[in-house]
């Protein structure tokens, strides 16, 4: 488990701390929340892209949701790499 006072958190670069804070609007980041956003963005992104065959305007929304999903995949990878998650037991699975 990591908090703001541990050496692991204090040694992280400032940009990485800001990256996690801005994405979660919280200092206590959890991997389960990032994973949930990743899955929901993928599901709705693919659904909106499929709907884009009928309604062209929904294609833009689908692409934005897919881009969001891939950005959260990057966020999850960085969180695993730097061990920033508060729920350590989920990060190991």
C-alpha positions as CSV (number, residue, x, y, z in Angstrom):
1,X,0.0,0.0,0.0
2,X,1.3,3.4,-0.9
3,X,0.5,6.8,0.6
4,X,1.9,10.3,0.2
5,X,4.4,9.8,3.0
6,X,6.1,6.6,1.7
7,X,9.5,6.8,0.0
8,X,8.0,5.2,-3.2
9,X,5.5,8.1,-3.7
10,X,8.0,10.8,-2.8
11,X,10.5,9.5,-5.4
12,X,8.0,9.6,-8.3
13,X,8.5,12.4,-10.8
14,X,6.2,15.4,-10.3
15,X,4.6,14.9,-13.7
16,X,3.6,11.4,-12.8
17,X,1.9,12.5,-9.6
18,X,0.0,15.1,-11.5
19,X,-0.9,12.6,-14.2
20,X,-2.6,10.3,-11.7
21,X,-4.2,13.1,-9.7
22,X,-5.8,14.6,-12.8
23,X,-7.1,11.3,-14.1
24,X,-8.7,10.3,-10.8
25,X,-9.2,13.7,-9.1
26,X,-7.9,12.0,-6.1
27,X,-4.6,11.2,-4.5
28,X,-5.6,7.7,-3.5
29,X,-5.7,6.0,-6.8
30,X,-7.1,2.5,-7.2
31,X,-6.5,0.1,-10.0
32,X,-10.0,-1.3,-9.9
33,X,-11.4,2.1,-10.8
34,X,-9.0,2.6,-13.7
35,X,-9.8,-0.9,-15.0
36,X,-13.6,-0.3,-14.8
37,X,-13.2,3.0,-16.8
38,X,-11.0,1.1,-19.3
39,X,-13.7,-1.6,-19.8
40,X,-16.6,0.8,-20.0
41,X,-14.9,3.0,-22.4
42,X,-14.0,0.1,-24.7
43,X,-17.6,-1.3,-24.6
44,X,-19.3,2.0,-25.4
45,X,-16.6,3.0,-27.8
46,X,-17.1,-0.1,-29.9
47,X,-20.9,0.2,-29.6
48,X,-20.8,3.8,-30.8
49,X,-18.4,2.9,-33.7
50,X,-20.8,0.2,-34.8
51,X,-23.7,2.7,-34.5
52,X,-21.6,5.0,-36.7
53,X,-22.6,2.9,-39.7
54,X,-26.1,4.2,-39.2
55,X,-25.6,7.6,-37.6
56,X,-22.3,9.2,-38.7
57,X,-22.1,11.6,-35.8
58,X,-21.8,8.7,-33.3
59,X,-18.6,7.6,-34.9
60,X,-16.8,10.6,-33.5
61,X,-18.0,9.8,-30.0
62,X,-16.9,6.1,-30.4
63,X,-13.4,7.1,-31.5
64,X,-13.1,9.5,-28.5
65,X,-14.2,6.7,-26.1
66,X,-11.7,4.3,-27.7
67,X,-9.0,6.9,-27.3
68,X,-10.0,7.3,-23.7
69,X,-9.8,3.6,-23.2
70,X,-6.3,3.4,-24.6
71,X,-5.2,6.3,-22.5
72,X,-6.5,4.5,-19.4
73,X,-4.6,1.4,-20.5
74,X,-1.5,3.5,-20.5
75,X,-2.4,4.8,-17.1
76,X,-2.9,1.2,-15.7
77,X,0.5,0.2,-17.2
78,X,2.2,3.2,-15.6
79,X,0.5,2.5,-12.3
80,X,1.7,-1.1,-12.3
81,X,5.2,0.0,-13.3
82,X,5.6,2.6,-10.6
83,X,3.5,0.7,-8.0
84,X,1.2,3.7,-7.3
85,X,-2.0,1.8,-6.6
86,X,-3.5,1.7,-3.1
87,X,-5.0,-1.7,-3.6
88,X,-1.7,-3.7,-3.9
89,X,-3.4,-7.1,-3.8
90,X,-5.3,-6.4,-7.0
91,X,-2.2,-5.1,-8.8
92,X,-0.5,-8.4,-8.4
93,X,-3.2,-10.4,-10.2
